[in-house]
Amino acid sequence: MMPNTSKNRQELQQVLQQAELVFDTSCIDSAIDKLAQRLTERLGQEAPLVLCVMQGGLMFTGKIMPLLPLDAEMDYIHATRYHNNTTGDALEWLSYPKKKLENRTVLILDDILDEGYTLAAIEQYCRLQGARDVVSAVLLQKKHDRLKPGMHCDYVALEVDDRYVFGYGMDYKGQLRHLNKIYAITT
């Protein structure tokens, strides 16, 4: 994480000023509304356990949950490959759900599907814990051919070109997650 210094604030301001706006708030809201309708159709008769994938999935989860007329319980899971860096590394498990997954329908909500290693590991964890059904939904999916073999996501709100993106839960060096728009680094 970047220390809170004047130099780092300047770097963040420069990154944001040079970044390209990819999705504005109204576009994101519309995509989440449509995704909520699709999830309601799929899970409307279920009482799913919703797992927010921390930290990136927090804004997405907070926005979509009020739109789902589900009898849902919420919990979170925290697994990361990025460690506040701009490239992924080995998966590190930081927190497991407190609720039991056995015989439950589990809805996993995450910010982005890039290569799919984190989401695949979380799905596998849920199945090993005895989940009856595992449904995944992400705010963004990157368009490229590096997806983990056999990996897919059940529901995707938006697709983005293969660029480094931040905002709406996704970070730039541990910062800028709080932005209500999605930006791409320009090179």
C-alpha positions in Angstrom: 0.0 0.0 0.0 1.2 3.5 -0.8 2.1 5.5 2.3 -0.1 8.6 2.7 2.5 11.2 1.7 2.4 14.3 -0.4 4.5 12.6 -3.1 2.1 9.6 -3.3 -1.0 11.9 -3.4 0.6 13.6 -6.3 1.2 10.3 -8.0 -2.4 9.3 -7.5 -3.7 12.6 -8.8 -1.4 12.3 -11.9 -2.6 8.7 -12.5 -6.2 9.8 -12.3 -5.7 12.8 -14.5 -4.0 10.7 -17.2 -6.4 7.8 -17.0 -9.1 7.1 -19.5 -12.7 6.9 -18.3 -13.9 3.5 -19.3 -17.4 3.3 -17.6 -19.2 6.2 -15.9 -21.5 5.8 -13.0 -24.7 5.6 -15.0 -23.3 2.9 -17.3 -22.2 0.9 -14.2 -25.6 1.3 -12.5 -27.4 0.2 -15.6 -25.2 -2.9 -16.0 -25.7 -3.8 -12.4 -29.5 -3.3 -12.7 -29.6 -5.7 -15.6 -27.4 -8.2 -13.8 -29.6 -8.1 -10.7 -32.6 -9.0 -12.9 -30.7 -12.0 -14.3 -29.6 -13.1 -10.8 -33.1 -12.7 -9.5 -34.4 -15.0 -12.3 -31.8 -17.6 -11.4 -31.9 -17.4 -7.6 -35.4 -16.0 -6.9 -36.6 -19.2 -5.2 -33.3 -19.7 -3.3 -32.0 -18.5 0.0 -28.4 -18.1 -1.1 -25.3 -17.4 1.0 -23.8 -14.4 -0.7 -20.0 -14.2 -0.5 -18.4 -10.8 -1.2 -14.8 -11.3 -2.4 -12.9 -8.7 -0.4 -11.7 -6.1 -1.0 -12.5 -5.5 -4.6 -16.0 -6.9 -4.5 -17.2 -4.6 -1.7 -18.6 -1.8 -3.8 -20.2 -4.1 -6.4 -21.8 -6.2 -3.6 -23.1 -3.1 -1.8 -24.7 -1.8 -5.0 -26.3 -5.1 -6.2 -27.6 -6.5 -3.0 -30.5 -4.1 -2.5 -31.6 -4.9 -6.0 -31.9 -8.6 -5.3 -35.2 -9.7 -3.7 -33.6 -12.7 -2.2 -33.8 -14.2 1.2 -30.0 -14.1 1.4 -27.4 -14.3 4.1 -24.2 -12.4 3.6 -20.6 -13.3 4.4 -17.2 -12.6 2.9 -14.1 -14.3 1.7 -10.7 -12.7 1.2 -8.2 -14.2 -1.2 -5.8 -12.2 -3.2 -3.1 -12.6 -5.8 -2.2 -8.9 -6.2 -1.1 -7.7 -2.7 -1.6 -4.1 -3.7 0.6 -4.6 -6.8 -0.4 -4.2 -10.4 0.4 -7.8 -11.3 -0.8 -11.1 -9.8 1.3 -13.6 -7.9 0.6 -16.7 -5.7 -2.9 -16.9 -4.1 -3.0 -15.9 -0.5 -6.0 -16.7 1.7 -6.7 -14.0 4.2 -10.1 -14.9 5.5 -12.6 -17.7 5.0 -16.4 -17.4 5.5 -17.8 -17.8 9.0 -21.1 -19.2 7.8 -21.4 -22.9 6.8 -21.6 -23.6 3.1 -22.8 -27.1 3.3 -26.0 -27.8 1.3 -26.2 -24.1 0.4 -26.5 -22.2 -2.8 -23.5 -19.8 -2.8 -23.4 -16.6 -4.8 -19.9 -15.3 -5.2 -19.7 -11.5 -6.0 -16.3 -10.1 -7.2 -15.0 -7.0 -8.9 -13.2 -8.4 -11.9 -12.4 -11.7 -13.8 -9.0 -11.3 -15.3 -7.2 -14.7 -15.5 -9.7 -16.4 -13.2 -7.3 -18.1 -10.8 -8.7 -16.4 -7.7 -12.4 -17.0 -8.6 -11.6 -20.6 -9.6 -10.0 -21.2 -6.2 -12.9 -19.6 -4.4 -15.4 -21.7 -6.3 -13.4 -24.9 -5.5 -13.2 -24.0 -1.9 -17.1 -23.6 -1.8 -17.6 -27.0 -3.4 -15.1 -28.6 -1.0 -17.1 -27.1 1.9 -20.2 -28.9 0.5 -22.0 -26.1 -1.3 -25.0 -27.5 -3.2 -24.6 -24.9 -6.0 -22.0 -22.2 -6.7 -23.0 -19.2 -8.8 -20.4 -16.5 -9.7 -21.0 -12.9 -10.8 -18.5 -10.2 -11.5 -18.7 -6.6 -12.4 -16.1 -6.7 -15.1 -14.5 -9.4 -17.2 -11.3 -8.6 -19.2 -11.4 -9.6 -22.9 -8.3 -11.7 -23.6 -7.2 -15.3 -24.1 -5.3 -15.8 -20.8 -8.3 -17.2 -18.8 -7.5 -20.2 -16.7 -8.4 -23.3 -18.7 -11.9 -24.4 -18.0 -12.7 -21.2 -16.1 -15.9 -19.3 -16.7 -18.1 -16.9 -14.8 -21.8 -17.4 -14.7 -22.7 -13.7 -14.8 -20.8 -10.7 -16.1 -22.1 -7.1 -15.9 -19.5 -5.5 -18.2 -16.6 -6.4 -20.4 -13.5 -4.4 -20.7 -10.5 -4.5 -23.0 -7.3 -6.0 -21.6 -6.0 -3.0 -19.8 -5.2 -2.2 -16.2 -8.4 -0.8 -14.7 -9.2 0.8 -11.3 -12.1 2.3 -9.5 -15.4 0.8 -8.3 -13.6 -1.6 -6.0 -10.5 -2.2 -8.2 -7.3 -0.6 -6.9 -4.2 1.1 -8.2 -1.4 0.1 -5.8 -4.0 -0.3 -3.0 -5.6 3.1 -3.6 -8.5 4.5 -5.7 -10.9 1.7 -5.0 -13.5 4.2 -3.7 -14.1 5.9 -7.1 -17.6 5.4 -8.5 -16.3 5.2 -12.1 -13.9 2.8 -13.8 -10.8 4.1 -15.4 -7.9 2.5 -17.4 -4.3 3.4 -17.1 -3.0 5.0 -20.3 0.4 4.1 -21.6 
